Amino acid sequence: MNLEKIWDVFLCELQVNPLIKRCYTRKVAGIPFLYVTTHSSADTSHLQLVIQKSAVEVMKGKQLQAECIFVRMHNDEFVFRHRFYVPLRKMFCCGNMCIDCVRFSK
């Protein structure tokens, strides 16, 4: 699974939204930040909902999760710490008779 392709599709999905004028990512110290410029004055909670919906569309059919945390705002540009990640729980049985085996869940 290539996260770069997922980020590209995610950014295209965001650009389609009429609320968003421009969006791009930048990595600082290995942490991905999402910069979003809006057409009008939008509140943070509404913009986070738009970002979450776009992330859900991109993650369909994949073993991914997303995390989006608001960092700051300057004029009409919002900055979020946004990342896609693979969950840490086991997805399959390795055959080593582990106590937390997925066969025993549910």
C-alpha positions in Angstrom: 0.0 0.0 0.0 1.6 3.3 -1.1 0.7 6.1 1.2 1.9 8.7 -1.4 -0.9 7.6 -3.8 -3.4 7.7 -0.9 -2.3 11.3 -0.1 -2.7 12.3 -3.8 -6.2 10.9 -4.0 -7.1 12.5 -0.6 -5.9 16.0 -1.8 -7.8 15.7 -5.0 -10.9 14.7 -3.0 -10.5 17.8 -0.9 -10.0 20.1 -3.9 -13.4 19.0 -5.3 -15.2 20.5 -2.2 -16.6 24.0 -2.9 -15.5 25.2 0.5 -11.8 24.6 -0.1 -9.8 26.9 -2.3 -6.4 25.3 -1.9 -4.8 22.5 0.1 -1.3 21.0 0.3 0.8 19.0 2.6 4.2 19.6 4.1 6.3 17.4 6.3 8.0 19.0 9.3 10.3 16.7 11.3 8.6 13.7 9.7 5.1 14.8 10.8 2.7 15.5 7.9 0.8 18.8 8.1 -2.2 19.6 6.0 -2.6 23.3 5.0 -6.1 24.2 3.8 -7.2 27.6 2.5 -11.0 28.3 2.3 -13.1 30.4 0.1 -15.1 31.9 2.9 -14.7 32.1 6.6 -15.4 28.6 7.9 -15.2 27.3 11.4 -12.8 24.6 12.4 -15.3 21.9 13.3 -17.0 22.2 9.9 -13.7 22.0 8.1 -12.6 19.0 10.2 -15.8 17.2 9.2 -15.1 17.9 5.5 -11.6 16.5 5.9 -12.8 13.5 7.7 -15.4 12.7 5.0 -12.7 13.0 2.3 -10.4 10.7 4.4 -13.2 8.1 4.7 -13.7 8.1 0.9 -10.0 7.5 0.4 -9.8 4.7 3.0 -12.7 2.6 1.7 -11.6 -1.0 1.2 -8.2 -0.4 2.9 -6.9 -1.3 6.3 -6.1 2.3 7.2 -7.1 4.8 9.8 -6.8 8.6 9.8 -6.1 11.1 12.5 -6.7 14.9 12.1 -5.8 17.4 14.8 -6.3 21.2 14.4 -3.0 23.1 15.0 -3.5 26.8 14.1 -5.2 29.2 11.8 -3.9 32.4 10.1 -6.3 34.4 8.0 -8.2 31.8 5.8 -5.5 29.2 6.1 -6.0 26.3 8.5 -3.2 24.0 9.6 -4.0 20.4 10.7 -1.7 17.6 11.7 -3.2 14.8 9.5 -1.9 11.3 9.0 -3.0 8.0 7.6 -1.7 5.0 9.5 -2.1 1.2 9.6 -3.6 -0.1 12.9 -1.2 -1.9 15.2 -3.4 -4.8 16.0 -2.9 -8.2 14.3 -4.9 -8.8 11.1 -4.1 -12.5 10.6 -3.1 -15.7 12.5 0.6 -16.3 12.4 0.3 -19.9 13.7 2.4 -19.3 16.9 -0.5 -19.9 19.3 -0.5 -16.3 20.6 -2.8 -15.4 23.4 -4.1 -12.4 21.5 -4.7 -14.4 18.3 -7.4 -13.1 15.9 -9.0 -16.5 15.9 -10.0 -16.0 19.6 -11.6 -12.5 19.0 -15.3 -11.9 18.4 
